Amino acid sequence: MTIGILGAGLTGLTLGSLIQDCEILEKNSECGGLCRSLEEEGFTFDWGGSHIIFSKDQEVLDFMLVKLGDNIVKRRRNTKILYKGNYVKYPFENGLSELPLQDNFECLRGFINVLIKTNTKPGNFKEWLYATFGDGIAEKYLVPYNEKIWNYNLTKMSAWWVEGRVPKPPVEDIIKSSLGIETEGYQHQLHFYYPKEGGINALIDCLERESKDKLLKKFEVNTIKREDNNWIVSNGTESRRYDKIIATQPLFELIHALADVPAEVYNALHGLKYNSLITVMLGLNVAHLNEYSWLYIPDRDCLAHRVAFPSNYSEAVAPEGKSAVVAEITYNSGDSVDRMPNEEIIARTIQELHKKEIIDKDTVCFAKAMRTRYAYVIYDLEYEKRIAVIKRFLEDAGIHLVGRFAEFKYLNMDACVRNAKDFVKEQLND
């Protein structure tokens, strides 16, 4: 049985490494999807957003590490939140003693009030933040930061998806944090791995080499149709025939390639919400900028919501005597950021990071911006209803979905690998 895999991002290439009789179609000249890296002037940047390798799933973690072999370094997270001009330990609730005393008190009081109040089920994401962390932590950091990264009204986002993804802080940790006793949150991410050379694309390169005989690049899927119990996939000039199709490409591109799609499916599809990402990549004439892994910025006077320092992941991402910095900015189609030219975004980002004393603008020796259309899935209040309509249609058609924007789920790298492995085990190895 020949299987067609649509899309050669992390999920598609993982499937290719697990399935013997398959062909992978990729519309671009390069594989990787969100896991691509730019190598230019001696710098290496992850331009789909700064990535790290970690997982609570040991099997999945081992899968990625084995692929990289000796091309790997291990680091301990040293991440901060920029709050009122000070660097506060991440997660915010584990750095309360670093806040001004009044702010510390308000955060602790808010958390205690949540504990003694009658529990009510939050109706949206914003209510969940208040109900889980209290008004102090929510208002000082979590609400402004999440409003910035999602670029969406938090009262119109669901809360169900957060359970298990954002750990609820233990009461003991909050008290310790307020008193200045060392605590660590998000333990599964405390230590992480990163390719020594090649950026996150190094993992993609390893997977691509394994599937080089199955891979067809520059094949943009325009039409998908059923014919004589086979699937015919065409780019307009060439057609490929498969017994089964696994889609890892964005759901929007998949649906628009199909014929005879019911109006209710199109309506559901166009109601799905996501945002896009601009990555500003900066090279600095500084041998060692700081000790941090990455930095969260909730302030509205700065476009970037997160700034990563990949030179602290691996020294090989920058030439000797220089440092690499990646600033991430989310936007939505048609908004003010979307309409802003890359040159203006770069200039503003440099100026804003300089003003916040994160970098010295006079040390910038390299600057480039890249845009990623599909970055974050937004779970709005209508998400479950809409995605059910779409998936029911595709299941009836016999098309399988695996991966972040195919399943339309907020999946990290490890979850993409896990879903690919589970699909092969459950659907193909019966």
Secondary structure, 3 states (H helix, E strand, C coil): CCEEEECCEHHHHHHHHHCCCEEEECCCCCCECCCCEEEECCEEEECCCCCCECCCCHHHHHHHHHHHCCCCEEEECCCEEEECCEEEECCHHHCHHHCCHHHHHHHHHHHHHHHHCCCCCCCCHHHHHHHHHHHHHHHHHHHHHHHHHHCCCHHHECCHHHCCCCCCCCHHHHHHHHHCCCCCCCHHHCEEEECCCCCCHHHHHHHHHHCHHHEECCCCCCEEEEECCEEEEECCCCEEEECEEEECCCHHHHHHHECCCCHHHHHHHHHCEEEEEEEEEEEECCCCCCCCCEEECCCCCCCCCEEECHHHCCHHHCCCCCEEEEEEEEECCCCHHHHCCHHHHHHHHHHHHHHCCCCCHHHEEEEEEEEEEEEEEECECCHHHHHHHHHHHHHHHCEEECCHHHHCCCCCHHHHHHHHHHHHHHHHCC
